[in-house]
Amino acid sequence: MADSFQAMAALLLQGLKDAGAGVFMAYRVDQAAVELEKRRREELQHQQQTILAKRRAQRMPEVVRQDRPRILHRIVLCCSWNAGVFWLSILIFWEAVLPALRFVTENIFGGSPTHGLVWTWITFFLSAIIYPLWIVPLFLLSKVVNSLWFQDIADAAYRKSHGRPVYARKISLGKMIADLLFSVLMQSLFLIQTEAVKLIPIAGVGQAASFVHLSLLCSLYSFEYKWFNMGWEVQKRVTYVENNWLYFLGFGLPLALLTSLPSSFLISGCVFSILFPLFIIGGNEAKPPTQQFSYPLRLFTIVTVISNKVFNATVGYRSVATSAKPSPKPERKETS
């Protein structure tokens, strides 16, 4: 029994460790890629081949410059957008604009009882104008920009660590789109399930169950880019998380915790967007367990069944997620 608890704790801690390593791995991946490019240039320069090979060697520095910005630069741009544009605009509204207006109105009305009523209407109208015309459009724009940046960061990290993505060689465009749409639907339903389990009428159990759901979902988000590039289908990705849920609980726990702290949905989304690129890198470089845990946690079963029914009724696409499958094989490093 003690050995079982030690093994469980080890899996949980390994996930936490791999999640935290993402902060440092972005720099390491960039450095490894630079060293690899340097070695390739040196090899080309020493090869006495055809004129075409010499020209290719001469053009190599230009190719390297065109490959910039590197992963770390992309992450900085993504974080700067979310923290410097979106989050800053919210802080300016609440911490600068409203306090300044309150100071002006207090000086105009003094201690008059009318001031309270006037200030209530001012905050109501400003919120009604600023949020739909500025905050919400900026939030939606951020979601689009972030999705492009996240994919760009994930693809760059995968290529530098594992080579050319498998999906680019083996998966058709139609199947790729169907996989993406199915994944979005399933994750959306799982997010609803995450909120629904909070209603469990036992003190603390609902919140704990919801947090486990959210941690696993954050892990799935983080690893999904890598697994998609490896050619893994939805069911294989989900089953791998369920079979090794303790590891992925530990990996997703920091992101789930930090995004749960803000009371505002918009601020929570901003925090997620700032931190998520680091978890993408961590997931890309992590080496999860190759043997499934003895007690899998089938939390995705309901949402995958519903997603299949929805797809069958709408676009006629049937995912392999309708039945449980054995644990996926260990991850293999793809080479170009």
C-alpha positions as CSV (number, residue, x, y, z in Angstrom):
1,M,0.0,0.0,0.0
2,A,2.8,2.4,0.9
3,D,4.5,1.6,-2.4
4,S,1.3,2.4,-4.3
5,F,1.0,5.8,-2.6
6,Q,4.7,6.5,-3.3
7,A,4.2,5.6,-7.0
8,M,1.1,7.9,-7.2
9,A,2.9,10.8,-5.5
10,A,5.9,10.3,-7.9
11,L,3.6,10.5,-10.9
12,L,1.9,13.7,-9.5
13,L,5.3,15.3,-8.8
14,Q,6.7,14.3,-12.1
15,G,3.8,16.2,-13.8
16,L,4.4,19.2,-11.6
17,K,8.1,19.2,-12.4
18,D,7.6,18.9,-16.2
19,A,5.1,21.8,-16.1
20,G,7.5,24.0,-14.2
21,A,10.3,23.1,-16.6
22,G,8.5,24.8,-19.5
23,V,9.7,28.2,-18.2
24,F,13.3,27.2,-18.9
25,M,12.8,24.9,-21.8
26,A,11.9,27.6,-24.3
27,Y,15.4,29.0,-24.0
28,R,17.0,25.5,-24.2
29,V,15.1,24.5,-27.3
30,D,16.2,27.7,-29.0
31,Q,19.8,27.2,-28.1
32,A,19.7,23.6,-29.2
33,A,18.2,24.6,-32.6
34,V,20.9,27.3,-33.0
35,E,23.7,24.8,-32.3
36,L,22.1,22.3,-34.7
37,E,21.9,25.0,-37.5
38,K,25.5,26.0,-36.8
39,R,26.7,22.4,-37.2
40,R,24.8,22.0,-40.4
41,R,26.4,25.1,-41.8
42,E,29.8,23.9,-40.9
43,E,29.2,20.6,-42.5
44,L,28.1,22.2,-45.7
45,Q,31.1,24.5,-45.7
46,H,33.5,21.6,-45.5
47,Q,31.8,19.5,-48.1
48,Q,33.5,19.7,-51.5
49,Q,30.6,18.9,-53.7
50,T,28.9,20.5,-56.7
51,I,28.5,24.2,-57.2
52,L,24.8,23.8,-56.2
53,A,25.9,22.5,-52.8
54,K,28.3,25.4,-52.3
55,R,25.6,27.9,-53.2
56,R,23.3,26.2,-50.7
57,A,25.9,26.6,-48.0
58,Q,26.3,30.3,-48.8
59,R,22.6,30.8,-48.6
60,M,22.3,29.1,-45.2
61,P,22.8,32.2,-43.1
62,E,19.9,33.9,-44.9
63,V,17.7,30.9,-44.1
64,V,18.7,31.1,-40.5
65,R,17.8,34.8,-40.4
66,Q,14.4,34.1,-42.0
67,D,13.7,31.5,-39.3
68,R,13.6,34.3,-36.8
69,P,11.9,35.2,-34.5
70,R,12.7,32.2,-32.4
71,I,10.4,30.4,-30.0
72,L,11.4,32.6,-27.0
73,H,10.7,35.7,-29.1
74,R,7.3,34.4,-30.1
75,I,6.5,33.7,-26.4
76,V,7.5,37.3,-25.4
77,L,5.3,38.7,-28.2
78,C,2.4,36.6,-27.1
79,C,2.8,37.6,-23.4
80,S,3.3,41.2,-24.3
81,W,0.1,41.3,-26.2
82,N,-2.0,39.8,-23.4
83,A,-0.4,41.6,-20.5
84,G,0.5,44.9,-22.2
85,V,-2.6,45.4,-24.4
86,F,-5.5,43.5,-23.1
87,W,-4.9,43.3,-19.4
88,L,-3.5,46.8,-19.3
89,S,-6.6,48.2,-20.9
90,I,-8.8,46.7,-18.2
91,L,-6.5,48.0,-15.5
92,I,-6.5,51.5,-17.0
93,F,-10.3,51.5,-17.0
94,W,-10.8,50.3,-13.5
95,E,-7.7,51.8,-11.8
96,A,-7.3,55.1,-13.6
97,V,-10.4,56.2,-15.6
98,L,-13.0,55.4,-12.9
99,P,-11.0,56.8,-10.0
100,A,-10.3,60.0,-11.9
101,L,-14.0,60.5,-12.7
102,R,-14.9,59.7,-9.1
103,F,-12.5,62.4,-8.0
104,V,-14.0,65.0,-10.4
105,T,-17.6,64.2,-9.4
106,E,-16.7,64.4,-5.7
107,N,-15.3,67.8,-6.2
108,I,-18.4,68.9,-8.2
109,F,-21.0,67.5,-5.9
110,G,-19.0,67.5,-2.6
111,G,-20.7,65.6,0.1
112,S,-24.2,65.9,-1.5
113,P,-26.4,62.8,-1.4
114,T,-26.9,63.3,-5.1
115,H,-23.3,62.2,-5.7
116,G,-24.0,58.6,-4.9
117,L,-26.8,58.4,-7.4
118,V,-24.8,60.2,-10.1
119,W,-21.8,58.0,-9.6
120,T,-23.9,54.9,-9.8
121,W,-25.3,56.0,-13.2
122,I,-21.9,57.0,-14.4
123,T,-20.3,53.6,-13.7
124,F,-23.3,51.8,-15.1
125,F,-23.2,53.7,-18.4
126,L,-19.4,53.6,-18.7
127,S,-19.4,49.8,-18.1
128,A,-22.3,49.4,-20.6
129,I,-20.3,51.3,-23.2
130,I,-16.7,50.2,-22.6
131,Y,-17.3,46.5,-22.3
132,P,-19.3,45.9,-25.5
133,L,-17.4,48.4,-27.6
134,W,-13.8,47.9,-26.3
135,I,-13.2,45.1,-23.8
136,V,-15.2,42.3,-25.4
137,P,-14.1,43.0,-29.0
138,L,-10.5,43.2,-27.7
139,F,-11.0,39.9,-25.9
140,L,-12.4,38.2,-29.0
141,L,-9.5,39.6,-31.1
142,S,-7.1,38.3,-28.4
143,K,-8.6,34.8,-28.7
144,V,-8.0,34.8,-32.5
145,V,-4.5,36.2,-32.2
146,N,-3.6,33.9,-29.4
147,S,-4.8,30.8,-31.3
148,L,-2.5,31.7,-34.2
149,W,0.4,32.4,-31.9
150,F,-0.1,29.2,-29.8
151,Q,-0.1,27.1,-33.0
152,D,2.9,28.9,-34.3
153,I,4.8,28.4,-31.0
154,A,3.8,24.7,-30.9
155,D,4.8,24.0,-34.5
156,A,8.1,25.8,-34.1
157,A,8.9,23.9,-30.9
158,Y,7.9,20.6,-32.4
159,R,10.0,21.0,-35.5
160,K,13.1,22.0,-33.5
161,S,12.8,19.0,-31.1
162,H,11.1,16.3,-33.1
163,G,11.3,17.2,-36.8
164,R,8.6,17.5,-39.4
165,P,5.0,17.0,-38.0
166,V,3.5,13.6,-38.9
167,Y,0.1,15.1,-39.9
168,A,1.8,17.0,-42.7
169,R,2.8,13.7,-44.3
170,K,0.0,11.3,-43.4
171,I,-3.3,13.0,-42.5
172,S,-5.6,14.4,-45.2
173,L,-6.9,18.0,-44.9
174,G,-10.5,16.8,-44.4
175,K,-9.6,14.5,-41.6
176,M,-7.5,17.2,-40.0
177,I,-10.4,19.6,-40.0
178,A,-12.8,17.0,-38.7
179,D,-10.4,16.1,-35.9
180,L,-10.0,19.7,-34.9
181,L,-13.8,20.4,-34.9
182,F,-14.5,17.2,-32.9
183,S,-11.8,18.2,-30.4
184,V,-13.2,21.7,-29.9
185,L,-16.7,20.3,-29.4
186,M,-15.5,17.6,-26.9
187,Q,-13.4,20.1,-24.9
188,S,-16.3,22.6,-24.8
189,L,-18.6,19.9,-23.4
190,F,-16.0,18.8,-20.9
191,L,-15.7,22.4,-19.7
192,I,-19.5,22.3,-19.1
193,Q,-19.0,19.1,-17.2
194,T,-16.3,20.8,-15.2
195,E,-18.8,23.4,-14.0
196,A,-21.6,20.8,-13.5
197,V,-19.7,18.7,-11.0
198,K,-19.5,21.7,-8.7
199,L,-23.2,21.0,-8.0
200,I,-22.3,17.8,-6.2
201,P,-24.1,18.3,-2.8
202,I,-21.2,17.3,-0.6
203,A,-19.1,19.9,1.0
204,G,-15.7,20.2,-0.8
205,V,-16.3,17.3,-3.1
206,G,-17.8,19.3,-5.9
207,Q,-15.0,21.9,-5.9
208,A,-12.3,19.2,-5.8
209,A,-13.9,17.2,-8.6
210,S,-14.2,20.4,-10.7
211,F,-10.5,21.3,-10.1
212,V,-9.4,17.8,-11.1
213,H,-11.4,18.2,-14.3
214,L,-9.9,21.6,-15.0
215,S,-6.3,20.4,-14.4
216,L,-6.8,17.5,-16.8
217,L,-8.3,19.8,-19.4
218,C,-5.3,22.2,-19.1
219,S,-3.0,19.3,-19.6
220,L,-4.9,18.1,-22.7
221,Y,-4.7,21.7,-24.0
222,S,-0.9,21.8,-23.4
223,F,-0.1,18.4,-25.0
224,E,-2.6,18.4,-27.8
225,Y,-0.5,20.5,-30.1
226,K,2.4,18.0,-29.8
227,W,0.1,14.9,-30.1
228,F,-1.7,16.4,-33.1
229,N,1.7,17.0,-34.8
230,M,2.6,13.3,-34.0
231,G,-0.6,12.2,-35.8
232,W,-2.5,11.1,-32.7
233,E,-6.3,11.0,-33.2
234,V,-8.7,12.4,-30.5
235,Q,-9.4,9.1,-28.9
236,K,-5.7,8.3,-28.5
237,R,-5.0,11.7,-26.9
238,V,-8.0,11.4,-24.5
239,T,-7.3,7.8,-23.5
240,Y,-3.6,8.6,-22.8
241,V,-4.7,11.4,-20.4
242,E,-7.2,9.1,-18.7
243,N,-4.8,6.2,-18.3
244,N,-2.1,8.5,-16.9
245,W,-4.4,10.9,-15.1
246,L,-2.1,11.4,-12.0
247,Y,0.7,12.7,-14.1
248,F,-1.5,15.0,-16.1
249,L,-3.3,16.1,-13.0
250,G,0.1,17.3,-11.7
251,F,1.1,18.9,-15.0
252,G,-2.1,20.9,-15.4
253,L,-2.5,21.8,-11.7
254,P,-0.4,25.0,-11.8
255,L,-2.2,26.4,-14.8
256,A,-5.6,25.4,-13.4
257,L,-4.8,27.0,-10.0
258,L,-3.5,30.3,-11.4
259,T,-6.4,30.7,-13.8
260,S,-8.9,30.0,-11.1
261,L,-7.6,32.8,-8.8
262,P,-9.1,35.8,-10.6
263,S,-12.8,36.4,-10.0
264,S,-13.2,38.0,-13.5
265,F,-13.6,35.7,-16.4
266,L,-11.8,38.1,-18.7
267,I,-8.8,38.4,-16.3
268,S,-8.7,34.6,-15.9
269,G,-8.6,34.3,-19.7
270,C,-5.8,36.8,-19.9
271,V,-3.8,35.0,-17.2
272,F,-4.3,31.7,-19.2
273,S,-3.1,33.3,-22.4
274,I,0.0,34.7,-20.8
275,L,1.1,31.4,-19.2
276,F,-0.2,28.9,-21.7
277,P,2.8,29.2,-24.2
278,L,5.1,28.1,-21.5
279,F,3.0,25.0,-20.9
280,I,3.0,24.3,-24.6
281,I,6.8,24.2,-24.5
282,G,6.7,22.1,-21.4
283,G,4.3,19.6,-23.0
284,N,6.4,19.5,-26.1
285,E,9.6,18.6,-24.2
286,A,8.0,16.5,-21.5
287,K,8.3,12.7,-21.4
288,P,5.1,11.4,-19.8
289,P,4.8,7.8,-18.4
290,T,5.0,5.0,-21.0
291,Q,2.9,2.6,-18.9
292,Q,-0.6,3.3,-18.0
293,F,-1.6,3.8,-14.4
294,S,-3.4,0.8,-12.7
295,Y,-6.6,2.8,-12.1
296,P,-7.6,4.9,-15.2
297,L,-10.0,7.8,-14.6
298,R,-12.6,7.8,-17.4
299,L,-13.8,11.4,-17.1
300,F,-14.1,12.0,-20.9
301,T,-16.4,9.1,-21.7
302,I,-19.7,11.0,-21.5
303,V,-18.5,14.0,-23.6
304,T,-16.9,11.8,-26.3
305,V,-20.2,9.8,-26.7
306,I,-22.2,13.0,-26.9
307,S,-19.7,14.5,-29.4
308,N,-19.9,11.5,-31.6
309,K,-23.7,11.6,-31.6
310,V,-23.6,15.3,-32.5
311,F,-21.2,14.8,-35.3
312,N,-23.1,11.8,-36.6
313,A,-26.3,13.8,-36.7
314,T,-24.7,16.9,-38.4
315,V,-21.7,16.2,-40.6
316,G,-21.7,12.4,-40.6
317,Y,-18.3,12.2,-39.1
318,R,-17.7,9.3,-36.7
319,S,-14.7,9.5,-34.3
320,V,-13.0,6.5,-33.0
321,A,-13.8,7.9,-29.5
322,T,-17.0,5.8,-29.2
323,S,-15.3,2.9,-27.5
324,A,-12.4,2.5,-25.1
325,K,-9.2,1.3,-26.5
326,P,-6.0,0.0,-24.9
327,S,-3.4,2.4,-23.7
328,P,-1.6,4.2,-26.5
329,K,1.9,3.1,-27.3
330,P,4.7,5.2,-25.9
331,E,5.5,8.4,-27.6
332,R,8.1,8.1,-30.4
333,K,10.3,10.8,-31.5
334,E,9.6,11.8,-35.0
335,T,12.5,12.7,-37.2
336,S,12.5,14.7,-40.4
